[in-house]
C-alpha cells in the first residue's frame, strides 16, 4: 500500500498496473482446470436419443447406457423421444448445436434420417446407431451400428416352430404381433420369421398387425385377433411385452396360453422369461439390451478417430421353458 503523500511517476504507475494485470492473469490460469475451450473439462460428451420407454427391454437398455457412461467417465446428454421421430430429429439438432463430441441414437423408424445426419456430418460430429438401423444409402452418414441381428431373431423363432410342427398334417394358423410400424426390428423380425416358416407350407400367418411393442397394444390387437379368427394355433410376438399383453386377452377368452395357443416371443426380459418358465410362453429368442459397455468403447474410439467395424453385433441365444427356469435366478434384466 502507498503511504500518503507518496509521488508516483508515470513510468512507476505503468509498472504497478502491469504487475497487477500479470498477477490477475496468473491467478486465473492457476484456478482453471477446464482447458482451452469454454467449460471443457476434457470429458467426452455423448448426446444420446432413446426411442422411449415402451417396454421392459427399453428400460434395461436405457439403464445400461446411463450406468456405462458414468463408469466410463463420459458425460451423457440423454433424450427420450417418446417414440416420435420428430422428437429425435429435434434432439439430434440440439446435440449438434451443443457441439457434443459424439451422437448416438436408436432410430424410431428406419427412413427419413439423411438430412439431419448430413447436418451432423457437416458439423464433424460422428454418429453411432444403437439397437436399430437406418435405411440410408449413404453409409458415410454414420460410423457404425451396434445391436442385434433382427432377421436372425425372427428366423430362429420360425425355425423352432417348424421343428415343433414338423408332424402337422393340416393348417397351423399363426397370428403375428408386429413391433412399431416402419421400425427395423419389426421389419426384420417379420422377414426372418416368414423366411423360416416357408419351409413348411402348413404354417400360415392368418393375421399380422402392429402392437407398437407395448403390453397395452399387444392385449388390444390380440383381442381383435381372437374375435376375427376362431382357430389360432400360434402367436408370434415381436417382443415379450406384446406377448405379455396378449396373455391377458387369451386368458380372458377362456384359452390356456402355452397350451391352447403356442406363444413365441423375442427379447428375454425378466417378465418374459418368467412367463416362459411358468409355461405360458413356449419359446423366446434373446435380444440383449445391455449395450452400454460396448457403446462406450465405440464412443471413445470414434472420438479418437480410430477405425471401427461397420457393424458390431451382440452375442445372444434362445430359451425353452426349461432353459428359462435355469437362467432366471441370475438374470440381469
C-alpha positions as CSV (number, residue, x, y, z in Angstrom):
1,X,0.0,0.0,0.0
2,X,1.3,3.5,-0.8
3,X,1.9,6.0,2.0
4,X,0.0,9.3,2.0
5,X,1.9,11.9,0.1
6,X,3.9,9.5,-2.0
7,X,4.6,10.7,-5.5
8,X,4.3,8.2,-8.4
9,X,5.9,8.8,-11.7
10,X,4.0,7.8,-14.9
11,X,6.6,5.1,-15.5
12,X,6.1,3.8,-12.0
13,X,2.3,3.7,-12.3
14,X,2.6,1.8,-15.5
15,X,4.8,-0.8,-13.8
16,X,2.4,-1.2,-11.0
17,X,-0.6,-1.7,-13.3
18,X,1.3,-4.2,-15.4
19,X,2.3,-6.2,-12.4
20,X,-1.3,-6.2,-11.2
21,X,-2.6,-7.5,-14.6
22,X,0.1,-10.2,-14.6
23,X,-0.9,-11.3,-11.2
24,X,-4.5,-11.4,-12.1
25,X,-3.7,-13.5,-15.2
26,X,-1.6,-15.9,-13.3
27,X,-4.3,-16.3,-10.7
28,X,-6.9,-17.1,-13.4
29,X,-4.7,-19.6,-15.0
30,X,-3.9,-21.2,-11.7
31,X,-7.5,-21.7,-10.8
32,X,-8.7,-23.1,-14.1
33,X,-8.8,-26.8,-14.9
34,X,-11.3,-26.5,-17.7
35,X,-9.0,-26.5,-20.6
36,X,-8.8,-24.0,-23.5
37,X,-12.4,-24.4,-24.7
38,X,-15.1,-22.8,-22.6
39,X,-16.1,-25.2,-19.8
40,X,-14.4,-28.2,-21.5
41,X,-13.1,-30.4,-18.7
42,X,-11.6,-32.9,-21.1
43,X,-14.5,-35.4,-20.8
44,X,-16.1,-36.9,-23.9
45,X,-19.6,-35.6,-24.2
46,X,-22.1,-38.1,-25.7
47,X,-25.6,-37.0,-26.9
48,X,-27.9,-40.0,-26.9
49,X,-31.5,-40.0,-28.1
50,X,-33.5,-43.0,-26.9
51,X,-36.7,-44.3,-28.6
52,X,-38.7,-44.1,-25.5
53,X,-39.7,-46.3,-22.5
54,X,-42.2,-48.6,-24.3
55,X,-41.0,-51.9,-22.8
56,X,-39.0,-53.6,-20.1
57,X,-36.3,-54.1,-22.7
58,X,-36.1,-50.4,-23.4
59,X,-35.8,-49.6,-19.7
60,X,-33.0,-52.0,-19.3
61,X,-31.3,-50.6,-22.4
62,X,-31.5,-47.1,-21.0
63,X,-30.2,-48.1,-17.6
64,X,-27.3,-49.9,-19.2
65,X,-26.3,-46.8,-21.2
66,X,-26.5,-44.5,-18.3
67,X,-24.6,-46.7,-15.9
68,X,-21.9,-47.5,-18.5
69,X,-21.4,-43.8,-19.4
70,X,-20.9,-42.9,-15.7
71,X,-18.4,-45.8,-15.3
72,X,-16.5,-44.8,-18.4
73,X,-16.3,-41.1,-17.3
74,X,-18.3,-40.0,-20.3
75,X,-20.7,-37.0,-19.9
76,X,-24.1,-38.2,-21.1
77,X,-26.7,-35.8,-22.5
78,X,-29.8,-38.1,-22.6
79,X,-33.1,-37.5,-24.5
80,X,-36.3,-39.6,-24.5
81,X,-38.0,-39.3,-27.9
82,X,-41.3,-40.8,-26.7
83,X,-41.5,-42.9,-29.8
84,X,-41.7,-39.9,-32.1
85,X,-39.3,-39.4,-35.0
86,X,-39.7,-35.6,-34.9
87,X,-38.6,-35.6,-31.3
88,X,-35.4,-37.5,-32.2
89,X,-34.6,-35.2,-35.1
90,X,-35.0,-32.2,-32.8
91,X,-32.8,-33.8,-30.1
92,X,-30.0,-34.6,-32.7
93,X,-30.1,-30.9,-33.8
94,X,-29.9,-29.8,-30.2
95,X,-26.8,-32.1,-29.8
96,X,-25.2,-30.5,-32.9
97,X,-25.9,-27.0,-31.5
98,X,-24.4,-28.0,-28.2
99,X,-21.3,-29.3,-30.0
100,X,-21.2,-32.7,-28.3
101,X,-18.3,-35.0,-29.3
102,X,-20.4,-38.0,-30.4
103,X,-24.1,-38.6,-31.1
104,X,-25.7,-42.0,-30.7
105,X,-29.3,-42.8,-31.1
106,X,-31.8,-45.7,-31.5
107,X,-34.0,-44.7,-34.5
108,X,-37.7,-44.8,-34.0
109,X,-38.2,-45.8,-37.7
110,X,-35.7,-46.7,-40.5
111,X,-36.3,-44.0,-43.0
112,X,-36.1,-40.2,-43.0
113,X,-32.8,-39.5,-41.4
114,X,-30.5,-38.4,-44.2
115,X,-31.0,-34.6,-43.7
116,X,-30.2,-34.5,-40.0
117,X,-27.4,-37.0,-40.3
118,X,-25.8,-34.8,-43.0
119,X,-26.0,-31.9,-40.6
120,X,-24.1,-33.9,-38.0
121,X,-21.5,-34.9,-40.6
122,X,-21.1,-31.3,-41.7
123,X,-20.5,-30.4,-38.1
124,X,-17.9,-33.1,-37.9
125,X,-19.7,-35.0,-35.1
126,X,-19.6,-38.8,-35.6
127,X,-22.8,-40.7,-35.2
128,X,-23.3,-44.2,-33.9
129,X,-26.6,-46.2,-34.4
130,X,-27.6,-48.4,-31.5
131,X,-30.1,-51.3,-31.5
132,X,-31.9,-50.1,-34.7
133,X,-30.6,-49.3,-38.1
134,X,-31.5,-46.8,-40.8
135,X,-32.1,-47.4,-44.5
136,X,-29.9,-44.6,-45.8
137,X,-27.9,-45.4,-49.0
138,X,-25.1,-43.1,-47.7
139,X,-23.2,-45.2,-45.2
140,X,-20.8,-42.3,-44.5
141,X,-23.5,-40.5,-42.5
142,X,-22.8,-42.8,-39.5
143,X,-19.7,-44.5,-38.2
144,X,-21.1,-47.8,-37.0
145,X,-24.1,-49.8,-35.9
146,X,-24.2,-51.7,-32.6
147,X,-27.0,-54.1,-31.9
148,X,-28.7,-57.4,-32.8
149,X,-29.4,-59.2,-36.0
150,X,-33.2,-58.9,-36.0
151,X,-33.6,-61.0,-39.1
152,X,-31.8,-63.8,-37.4
153,X,-34.0,-63.4,-34.3
154,X,-37.1,-63.8,-36.4
155,X,-35.5,-66.8,-38.3
156,X,-34.7,-68.5,-35.0
157,X,-38.3,-68.1,-33.8
158,X,-39.6,-69.5,-37.1
159,X,-37.1,-72.4,-37.2
160,X,-38.1,-73.5,-33.7
161,X,-41.8,-73.5,-34.8
162,X,-41.0,-75.5,-38.0
163,X,-39.3,-78.2,-35.8
164,X,-42.2,-78.2,-33.4
165,X,-44.9,-78.6,-36.1
166,X,-43.0,-80.9,-38.4
167,X,-45.6,-83.7,-38.0
168,X,-48.6,-81.4,-38.6
169,X,-50.8,-82.7,-41.4
170,X,-53.2,-79.7,-41.5
171,X,-53.1,-75.9,-41.5
172,X,-51.3,-74.3,-38.5
173,X,-52.8,-70.8,-38.1
174,X,-50.4,-68.2,-36.9
175,X,-51.1,-64.6,-35.7
176,X,-48.3,-62.1,-35.6
177,X,-48.0,-59.1,-33.3
178,X,-45.6,-56.7,-35.1
179,X,-43.5,-54.0,-33.5
180,X,-43.7,-50.3,-34.3
181,X,-44.6,-49.9,-38.0
182,X,-41.5,-49.0,-40.1
183,X,-39.0,-49.8,-37.3
184,X,-36.0,-52.0,-38.1
185,X,-36.8,-54.8,-35.6
186,X,-40.4,-55.0,-36.8
187,X,-39.4,-55.2,-40.5
188,X,-36.5,-57.6,-39.9
189,X,-38.2,-60.0,-37.4
190,X,-41.2,-60.3,-39.7
191,X,-38.9,-61.1,-42.7
192,X,-36.8,-63.7,-40.8
193,X,-39.8,-65.5,-39.4
194,X,-41.5,-65.6,-42.8
195,X,-38.4,-67.0,-44.4
196,X,-38.1,-69.7,-41.8
197,X,-41.7,-70.9,-41.8
198,X,-41.8,-71.1,-45.6
199,X,-40.1,-74.5,-45.1
200,X,-43.5,-75.9,-44.1
201,X,-46.5,-75.0,-46.3
202,X,-48.8,-75.9,-43.4
203,X,-47.6,-72.9,-41.4
204,X,-49.7,-69.9,-42.4
205,X,-49.8,-66.3,-40.9
206,X,-53.6,-65.6,-41.0
207,X,-53.3,-62.1,-39.3
208,X,-50.5,-59.7,-38.7
209,X,-50.8,-56.3,-37.1
210,X,-48.7,-53.8,-35.1
211,X,-49.0,-53.7,-31.3
212,X,-46.3,-51.0,-31.2
213,X,-44.1,-53.0,-28.9
214,X,-46.3,-52.3,-25.8
215,X,-48.3,-54.5,-23.5
216,X,-51.4,-52.5,-24.0
217,X,-51.0,-52.7,-27.8
218,X,-50.4,-56.5,-27.6
219,X,-53.6,-57.0,-25.5
220,X,-55.7,-54.8,-27.7
221,X,-54.6,-56.4,-31.0
222,X,-54.8,-59.9,-29.6
223,X,-58.4,-59.3,-28.6
224,X,-59.1,-58.4,-32.2
225,X,-57.3,-61.5,-33.5
226,X,-59.3,-63.8,-31.2
227,X,-62.6,-62.3,-32.3
228,X,-61.8,-62.4,-36.0
229,X,-60.1,-65.8,-36.1
230,X,-61.9,-68.7,-34.3
231,X,-58.9,-71.0,-34.7
232,X,-55.5,-69.7,-33.6
233,X,-52.7,-72.2,-33.1
234,X,-49.7,-69.9,-32.7
235,X,-48.9,-66.4,-31.6
236,X,-45.6,-64.8,-32.8
237,X,-45.0,-61.6,-30.9
238,X,-42.1,-59.3,-31.9
239,X,-41.3,-58.7,-28.3
240,X,-42.0,-60.0,-24.8
241,X,-44.2,-57.1,-23.7
242,X,-46.7,-57.5,-26.5
243,X,-46.7,-61.2,-25.7
244,X,-47.4,-60.5,-22.1
245,X,-50.3,-58.2,-23.0
246,X,-51.6,-60.9,-25.3
247,X,-51.7,-63.4,-22.3
248,X,-54.4,-61.3,-20.7
249,X,-56.5,-61.4,-23.9
250,X,-56.0,-65.1,-24.3
251,X,-56.9,-65.9,-20.7
252,X,-60.0,-63.7,-20.9
253,X,-61.1,-65.6,-24.0
254,X,-61.1,-68.8,-22.0
255,X,-58.0,-70.3,-23.6
256,X,-54.8,-71.6,-21.9
257,X,-51.7,-69.7,-23.1
258,X,-48.8,-72.0,-23.9
259,X,-51.1,-75.0,-24.4
260,X,-54.2,-73.9,-26.5
261,X,-52.0,-71.3,-28.2
262,X,-48.3,-71.8,-28.7
263,X,-46.6,-68.4,-27.9
264,X,-43.2,-67.4,-29.3
265,X,-41.6,-64.0,-28.4
266,X,-38.4,-62.1,-28.8
267,X,-36.3,-60.2,-26.1
268,X,-36.0,-62.5,-23.0
269,X,-36.5,-59.7,-20.4
270,X,-37.2,-61.0,-16.9
271,X,-41.1,-60.8,-17.1
272,X,-41.0,-62.7,-20.4
273,X,-38.6,-65.3,-19.0
274,X,-40.9,-65.8,-16.0
275,X,-43.8,-66.4,-18.3
276,X,-41.7,-68.9,-20.2
277,X,-40.6,-70.7,-17.0
278,X,-44.3,-70.8,-15.9
279,X,-45.3,-72.5,-19.2
280,X,-47.3,-69.6,-20.6
281,X,-44.8,-68.8,-23.3
282,X,-43.2,-71.6,-25.3
283,X,-40.0,-70.1,-26.8
284,X,-38.0,-66.9,-26.7
285,X,-35.3,-65.6,-29.0
286,X,-33.0,-63.3,-27.0
287,X,-32.3,-59.7,-27.8
288,X,-29.9,-58.3,-25.2
289,X,-30.4,-54.7,-24.1
290,X,-27.1,-54.5,-22.3
291,X,-25.2,-52.5,-25.0
292,X,-23.8,-49.8,-22.7
293,X,-20.2,-51.0,-22.2
294,X,-19.7,-51.8,-25.9
295,X,-21.3,-48.5,-26.9
296,X,-18.9,-46.5,-24.6
297,X,-15.9,-48.3,-26.1
298,X,-17.1,-47.3,-29.6
299,X,-17.7,-43.7,-28.5
300,X,-14.1,-43.5,-27.3
301,X,-12.7,-45.0,-30.5
302,X,-14.7,-42.8,-32.9
303,X,-13.8,-39.7,-30.8
304,X,-10.1,-40.6,-31.1
305,X,-10.5,-41.0,-34.9
306,X,-9.9,-44.8,-34.8
307,X,-11.4,-47.1,-37.4
308,X,-14.3,-49.2,-36.1
309,X,-16.2,-52.1,-37.7
310,X,-19.3,-51.0,-39.7
311,X,-21.4,-53.4,-37.7
312,X,-20.9,-54.7,-34.1
313,X,-23.3,-57.5,-33.1
314,X,-24.3,-58.5,-29.6
315,X,-24.0,-62.2,-28.6
316,X,-27.4,-63.7,-27.9
317,X,-29.1,-67.1,-27.5
318,X,-32.6,-68.7,-27.3
319,X,-34.6,-70.1,-24.4
320,X,-37.0,-73.0,-24.0
321,X,-39.2,-73.3,-20.9
322,X,-36.6,-75.5,-19.0
323,X,-33.7,-73.2,-20.0
324,X,-35.7,-70.2,-18.7
325,X,-36.1,-71.8,-15.3
326,X,-32.3,-72.3,-15.1
327,X,-31.4,-68.8,-16.3
328,X,-33.9,-66.7,-14.2
329,X,-32.1,-66.7,-10.9
330,X,-29.1,-64.8,-12.4
331,X,-31.0,-62.8,-15.0
332,X,-29.8,-59.2,-15.0
333,X,-32.8,-57.7,-16.9
